[in-house]
Amino acid sequence: MTEPLRVLLADDQTLVRTGFRMILGADGIAVVAEAVNGAEAVEAARRTRPDVILMDVRMPEMDGLEATRRILTGAPGEPRVIILTTFDLDRYVYAALSAGASGFLLKDVTPEHLASAVRTVRTGDALLAPAITRRLVQRFARRGGDAAALHRDLAALTPRELEVLGLLAQGLSNAELAARLHLAETTVKTHVARILAKLGLRDRVQAVIVAYETGLVSAGGHEDAGRSAEQA
């Protein structure tokens, strides 16, 4: 990707937007638009077609969750959304991840981590901090309410893919999965890609959510299925 990375900032706090704009600009990342609420974010996303959106959860008029749902419709070429929050266990963050957001950041993120996170999701990867994301999903999965739960039929997965999904939901990286399953890392990547494709998922964040929503993994973090998968 040689074109400049284009970002939309959506946050009702002027100081947050100003600080993030300066940090990203210093790293060669262009801020193409800013929004002070979700409605403005939806309009700006349609107008400017950014690569990545930094989306605050709690904003007036329309919150970041509803804005994320409206922006991420499944159309080709839609932007990646990173949720911004001051809390690492916010039920709205979980719902936004279910709606298709690619990850989340705390607002006290370091400048280096902020720029790295934006570049990470732009390439199609999920911004997944395993321990925090797993704890978040364990707390809010299968509670109903306003969570945008994802329902998928796991019958499409092979026993090995079920095993990989269960371990992925525990926060294991590709390298850790490869070591646990005694597979090459490239083989693990192939399994993960097939899981995402079969279940129609955007990235690893959504895969973690599905593993909990379907009961494949329990709140205790242990697989309930795929334990006896045979070597792929």
C-alpha positions in Angstrom: 0.0 0.0 0.0 1.7 3.2 -1.2 -1.1 5.7 -0.8 -1.2 7.8 2.4 -3.2 6.2 5.2 -6.4 8.3 5.7 -8.1 8.5 9.1 -11.4 9.9 10.5 -11.5 11.0 14.1 -14.8 10.8 15.9 -14.7 12.1 19.5 -16.7 14.8 21.3 -13.6 16.0 23.2 -11.7 18.6 21.2 -8.4 18.0 23.1 -8.6 14.3 22.3 -9.1 15.0 18.6 -6.3 17.6 18.5 -3.8 15.4 20.3 -4.6 12.4 18.1 -4.4 14.5 14.9 -0.9 15.8 15.9 0.3 12.3 16.8 -0.9 10.8 13.6 0.3 13.7 11.5 3.8 13.4 12.9 3.8 9.8 11.8 2.7 10.6 8.2 -0.9 9.6 8.7 -3.5 12.0 7.3 -6.6 13.0 9.3 -9.2 13.6 6.5 -12.1 14.5 8.7 -13.3 15.0 12.3 -16.7 14.4 14.0 -18.1 15.3 17.4 -20.9 12.8 17.4 -21.9 9.5 15.7 -24.2 11.2 13.1 -21.3 13.4 11.9 -19.1 10.3 11.8 -21.5 8.4 9.6 -21.8 11.4 7.2 -18.0 12.0 7.2 -17.3 8.4 6.5 -19.5 8.3 3.5 -18.1 11.6 2.2 -14.4 11.1 2.7 -14.1 7.2 2.6 -11.3 6.9 5.2 -9.2 3.8 5.6 -9.6 3.8 9.4 -12.0 5.4 11.8 -11.0 6.1 15.5 -14.5 6.1 17.1 -15.3 7.2 20.6 -18.0 5.1 22.3 -19.8 7.8 24.3 -20.8 10.8 22.2 -24.0 13.0 22.1 -26.9 12.6 19.6 -25.6 9.2 18.3 -23.1 7.1 20.1 -20.1 5.3 18.6 -21.9 1.9 18.7 -24.8 3.0 16.5 -22.4 4.9 14.2 -20.3 1.8 13.8 -23.3 -0.3 12.9 -24.4 2.2 10.3 -20.9 2.5 8.8 -20.0 -1.2 8.7 -22.7 -2.6 6.5 -20.6 -5.3 4.9 -20.1 -3.4 1.6 -16.7 -3.8 -0.1 -14.1 -1.3 0.7 -15.6 -0.1 3.9 -13.3 1.4 6.5 -11.8 -0.3 9.6 -13.1 1.0 12.9 -11.1 1.2 16.1 -13.1 1.9 19.2 -11.8 4.5 21.7 -12.7 4.2 25.3 -11.6 5.2 28.8 -12.7 1.8 30.2 -11.2 -1.5 29.2 -14.4 -3.4 30.3 -17.2 -1.4 28.7 -20.2 -3.3 27.4 -20.5 -0.9 24.6 -17.1 -1.8 23.4 -18.1 -5.5 23.3 -21.2 -4.6 21.3 -19.1 -2.5 18.9 -16.7 -5.4 18.3 -19.7 -7.6 17.6 -20.9 -5.0 15.1 -17.7 -5.3 13.2 -15.1 -3.0 14.8 -11.6 -4.3 14.4 -10.4 -3.6 17.9 -10.3 -1.0 20.6 -7.8 1.3 22.3 -7.8 3.1 25.7 -7.6 6.9 25.3 -4.3 7.0 27.2 -2.6 5.0 24.5 1.0 6.0 23.8 1.7 7.9 20.5 3.7 4.9 19.2 1.0 2.4 19.9 -1.7 4.7 18.4 0.1 5.0 15.0 1.0 1.3 15.0 -2.7 0.3 15.8 -4.0 2.4 12.9 -1.5 0.8 10.5 -2.3 -2.7 11.8 -6.0 -2.5 11.1 -5.5 -0.8 7.8 -3.7 -4.0 6.6 -6.7 -6.1 7.5 -5.5 -7.4 10.9 -7.5 -7.2 14.1 -6.3 -5.0 16.9 -6.6 -7.8 19.5 -5.1 -7.5 22.9 -5.8 -11.1 23.9 -6.1 -10.8 27.7 -8.3 -7.7 27.7 -10.4 -8.8 24.7 -11.0 -12.3 26.2 -11.9 -10.7 29.6 -14.3 -8.4 27.9 -16.0 -11.2 25.9 -16.2 -13.4 29.0 -18.0 -10.7 30.9 -20.6 -9.7 28.3 -21.1 -12.6 25.9 -24.5 -14.3 25.9 -26.1 -11.7 28.1 -28.5 -10.4 25.6 -29.4 -6.7 26.1 -28.1 -4.4 23.4 -25.1 -6.6 22.5 -25.1 -7.3 18.7 -24.5 -11.0 19.2 -23.2 -12.9 16.2 -24.8 -16.2 15.5 -22.9 -18.7 13.3 -23.2 -22.4 12.5 -20.0 -24.0 13.6 -21.0 -27.2 11.8 -19.2 -25.9 8.8 -15.9 -26.2 10.6 -13.7 -29.3 10.7 -12.6 -30.8 14.1 -9.2 -29.2 13.6 -10.7 -25.8 12.8 -12.9 -26.0 15.9 -9.8 -26.7 18.0 -8.0 -23.8 16.4 -11.0 -21.5 17.0 -11.2 -22.6 20.7 -7.5 -21.8 21.2 -7.7 -18.6 19.3 -10.5 -17.5 21.7 -8.2 -18.0 24.6 -5.9 -15.3 23.1 -3.2 -17.5 21.6 -1.2 -15.9 18.7 -0.4 -17.8 15.5 3.0 -18.7 16.9 1.5 -20.0 20.1 -1.1 -21.9 18.2 1.5 -23.5 16.1 3.5 -24.6 19.1 0.5 -25.9 20.9 -0.8 -27.9 17.9 2.7 -28.9 16.6 2.0 -27.3 13.3 3.8 -24.9 11.0 2.8 -21.3 11.5 1.8 -21.0 7.9 -0.6 -24.0 8.4 -2.1 -22.2 11.4 -2.6 -19.1 9.3 -4.4 -21.2 6.7 -6.7 -22.7 9.3 -7.5 -19.2 10.7 -8.2 -17.8 7.2 -10.6 -20.8 6.5 -12.4 -20.3 9.8 -13.0 -16.6 9.0 -14.1 -17.4 5.5 -16.5 -20.2 6.5 -18.1 -18.2 9.3 -18.2 -15.0 7.3 -16.2 -13.1 9.9 -14.1 -9.9 9.4 -11.2 -10.8 11.7 -9.9 -12.5 14.8 -11.9 -10.3 17.2 -15.2 -11.5 15.7 -13.9 -15.1 15.8 -13.3 -14.7 19.6 -16.8 -13.3 20.1 -18.4 -16.2 18.1 -16.5 -18.8 20.1 -18.1 -17.5 23.3 -21.5 -16.6 21.8 -21.9 -20.2 20.5 -20.7 -21.8 23.7 -17.6 -23.3 22.0 -15.6 -21.7 24.8 -17.0 -21.2 28.3 -16.6 -18.1 30.5 -13.8 -20.0 32.2 -11.8 -19.8 29.0 -11.7 -23.6 28.2 -12.8 -25.2 25.0 -16.0 -27.2 25.2 -15.5 -28.6 21.7 -12.7 -29.6 19.4 -10.7 -31.2 22.2 -10.2 -34.4 20.3 -9.5 -33.0 16.9 -7.2 -35.2 14.9 -4.0 -33.9 13.4 -4.8 -31.8 10.2 
